[in-house]
Amino acid sequence: MKIRNLVIYFLFCITILILFKTPNYLLKIVENNIESTVYEKKKIGKTIDIEAEKIYLVKAIHDIESADSKVAITSSEKSWTLAESPSTVENEKKVSIPDVSKKQLQKLKEFNILKNFTTDENSKYNIKLISKGYQGEENYTVDNVYFNTTNELYNIEMEEKTGKILFINFAKENIFDNSTNEDILTNYVKYLDLYIIDDWKYENNVLKSDKAGLVVSLLENKTRYILSIHSMDNSSNTAIYEYNDTETN
């Protein structure tokens, strides 16, 4: 009987102890969850500098890469000829290579990024175009163009309103001579008209702006370079840098 009473008393004490300790334990769990929630919200709700956000291209890049954007994709494939002799075309309407693609690639040359960009007026240029429409608070269109000249293949992504190249994949031999990695990234930011943001900083082989929340990088494999700009949240995603060299053949 005494043993039974002792067991009951012991169980009663444990129960009381648990009842006292449980609220603290539950509170600790709740606190940890709250801390995690706050951290995640801070991470998700990270904002860019107000002045930087007023720059159209800064906001466009963030909106395009936002998980909230809905994407509609259309594609087409066609060959353009810069110029043909009247005898071969006769009354057919001449079709030129998209002016914006040519203009922007030429600008990359002017900004000492590409060493060379020329177009032969008597050659045919194969172009594959994929247009992506991003729908959110504002709508954006990004044109992904495979631009195959006689000697080179360029894969570029252009924001349609500004015409600026946000991504370019090109052959290593076409990088501007005697330029450092930092030179290329700095010139690219100048080409994008984003050098007015005053906190660009070069570290770990990339150029970053905390105010704009953007990072510019130059990646390479054995034969190709990829120059691009992304939001800091997406800059670590290397899946977009995969490239198949057989496409140049």
FENBEL-V609131 format. One line per field, one symbol per residue. ss: DSSP state (2 for helix, 1 for strand, 0 for the rest). burial: + if it has 9 or more other ideal C-beta (glycine too) atoms within 8 Angstrom, else -. Layout:
ss: ???
burial: ???
//
This chain:
ss: 022222222222222222222222222222222222222222220000022220022222222200000111111111111000022220000000002222222222220001000000000111111111111000111111111100001111111000001111111222100000222222222220000000001110011110000111111100011111111000000222200022220
burial: -----------------------------------------------+---++-+-+++++++++---+----------+++------+------+++--+++++++++-+-++--+-+---+-+-+-++++++-+---++++++++++--+++++++++--+++++++++--+++--+---++++++++++-++-+--+-+---++++-+++++++++----+++++++++--+-------+-+-+--
//
